[in-house]
Amino acid sequence: MTIDALKQLDERIQSFLDRAEKLRKENESLSSRLAEAEKKLGEVAAQLKQHEVDRRQFESERGEIRTRIEKLLQRMNGIDLS
């Protein structure tokens, strides 16, 4: 091998190592972003679950209030005001 060939080989190897390092850093960054996104997704899923629990409780309470109001109206209709 000539000096020029060795120089070219050295440049190619260095280019490969630079690219590998860049990809390693990019992979770390993407892994970090993925972990953050998964954490946020878990938090949002927990919030959604809590909202669903709250909604069901609200619907139940609304039904109870409706029933009480209907009973009160029936009692009021039964009162003779004359």
MOVENRA-V976411 format. One record per residue. N is the residue number from 1. RES is the residue in one small letter. PHI is phi as a letter, one per 30 degrees, with the letter a starting at -180 (999 if undefined). BURIAL is + if it has 16 or more other ideal C-beta (glycine too) atoms within 10 Angstrom, else -. Layout:
BEGIN
N:RES:PHI:BURIAL  N:RES:PHI:BURIAL
END
This chain:
BEGIN
1:m:999:-  2:t:d:-  3:i:d:-  4:d:d:-  5:a:d:-  6:l:d:-  7:k:d:-  8:q:d:-  9:l:d:-  10:d:d:-  11:e:d:-  12:r:d:-  13:i:d:-  14:q:d:-  15:s:d:-  16:f:d:-  17:l:d:-  18:d:d:-  19:r:d:-  20:a:d:-  21:e:d:-  22:k:d:-  23:l:d:-  24:r:d:-  25:k:d:-  26:e:d:-  27:n:d:-  28:e:d:-  29:s:d:-  30:l:d:-  31:s:d:-  32:s:d:-  33:r:d:-  34:l:d:-  35:a:d:-  36:e:d:-  37:a:d:-  38:e:d:-  39:k:d:-  40:k:d:-  41:l:d:-  42:g:d:-  43:e:d:-  44:v:d:-  45:a:d:-  46:a:d:-  47:q:d:-  48:l:d:-  49:k:d:-  50:q:d:-  51:h:d:-  52:e:d:-  53:v:d:-  54:d:d:-  55:r:d:-  56:r:d:-  57:q:d:-  58:f:e:-  59:e:d:-  60:s:d:-  61:e:d:-  62:r:d:-  63:g:d:-  64:e:d:-  65:i:d:-  66:r:e:-  67:t:d:-  68:r:d:-  69:i:d:-  70:e:d:-  71:k:d:-  72:l:d:-  73:l:d:-  74:q:d:-  75:r:d:-  76:m:d:-  77:n:d:-  78:g:d:-  79:i:d:-  80:d:c:-  81:l:c:-  82:s:d:-
END
